[in-house]
Amino acid sequence: LQFLYFIGSEPAPYSFLNMDPVYASSDKPLTLDSFREQLIRQEETIIFALIERAQFPANREVYSKNEPNVSVNGSSLLEYMLKETEHVHAKVRRFTSPDESAFFKESTEVTPLLPLIDYPSAIKPNTINVNQKIMSLYQNQLVAGLTTPGSDPRTFGSTSVSDIACLQALSKRIHFGKFIAEAKFQADTENYSKLIRENDSQGLMTLLTNKAVEKRVIERVELKASTYGQDPQDPEKYDQKIDPKLIGKMYEEIVMPLTKEVQVIYLLQRLDHCSIARFGEFSEEAVKQEYGDNAQNSHVCDSAEQVFSSVLSNNAAYGVVPLETRTTGIVKSTKLLLFSSNLTIISERYVVTPTDTIRFVILGKDKQSPSGNDKTSLAFGVSHSSGALFTALESFKTAGVNLLTLESLPTTDSYAFFIELVGHIDDAVTKGALESLKKCTSFVQELGSYQNRQEN
């Protein structure tokens, strides 16, 4: 494994090589203090990996699935290298460790060469994995701020290896949120249990959030990045290898939000109660795609209306319903329920059946942070006048926003339309388009921004 370590300023502390003190005993309750050293060490691993990646240009060819002489059998060079690296690591039981999460499911199915370790049950067994969102954010947002534009084919290999170090370090830090959530649960079991049983994901997010601590973390990682970016033997000669503000922004906009997303999902599974309502044939497969093996914590509803009602009444934290099929298009009843409720789409999943492809959407009350590869669903109304729809659509054309779907919605007082577009509601381009749209429409209703999982 030493070939992975040459790219960083210090070796990454993988717990799959040694039993970490965090897991050495299951007799003692988990505390936040017991994780402090781990979290600080993970910060340094991430920063060193990003500094190494910053020395290469963007090299976006490494991320393309169809780049001549670079991509491999329909996979990008990064995907190929990451899958092969995970396969090797799986042989030495990396992904049997409770703090490791593979980017490829196949990596968890490899039989290790070494005897398995009987890890104490520090947290509730789970299969929570947000690595695809981490991958998307890394490629579409982080790399652009981290590197200089351009390409150098001589460094494609080194780029993919350093990308792997960054991705694995980020994944470990973000998924470590499960341990932090368990410690917080044990420290305040009564309040967390109440919110869990009420399926109150928003309440859990509020209880998990400590703005003062987050501010200190941001300041600390910026200071580390600034310190590591200069020669300690010649402090007057400041060679900034990486922008400290970029590291702070990464923690604020990527690491912390995704960590809390993992924590909320973990906590909602913590008490073995039903947290997911679903409807439709093959909806269980959509639940498995989104929440791993937590499908057993879901219950089947007789209709999409029941799913919406369950989530709105907090009988479930999330709902799963079909929105579209390849053969029949948008499911009109789901579209109308979205329009008439206060729920939003927080994710989508595509299930391939023997005869069709079904697009399921996951419903919730939380706003999703940008992933770098998103789509947005919304509804708007226009007056019954000549050119009203054309004027509304000009808002998107002028802003350069690509529309994916446009369908009418039956309403009593105006002509309403359901649309889906490329981008997140918080993207500057999307915001500009919606500001223009609001000036020429009777209403604009946001129905959710979420990661685009559609395969081209």
Secondary structure, DSSP 8 states (H G I E B T S, - for coil): -GGGTTTSSS----TTTS--GGGS-SSS---GGGGHHHHHHHHHHHHHHHHHHHTS---GGGG-TT-TTTSBTTB-HHHHHHHHHHHHHHHTTGGGSTT---SSGGGGGS--SS--------S-------HHHHHHHIIIIIHHHHS-SS--GGGHHHHHHHHHHHHHHHHHHHHTHHHHHHHHHHHSHHHHHHHHHTT-HHHHHHHH--HHHHHHHHHHHHHHHHHHTS-TT-TTS---SS-HHHHHHHIIIIIHHHHHHHHHHHHHHTT----EEE-STTHHHHHHHHHGGGGGGEEE-SSHHHHHHHHHTTS-SEEEEEEEETTTEE-HHHHHHHHHSS-EEEEEEEEE-SS-EEEEEEEESS-----SSEEEEEEEEE-SSTTHHHHHHHHHHHHT--EEEEEEE--SSSEEEEEEEES-TTSHHHHHHHHHHHHTSSEEEEEEEEE-----
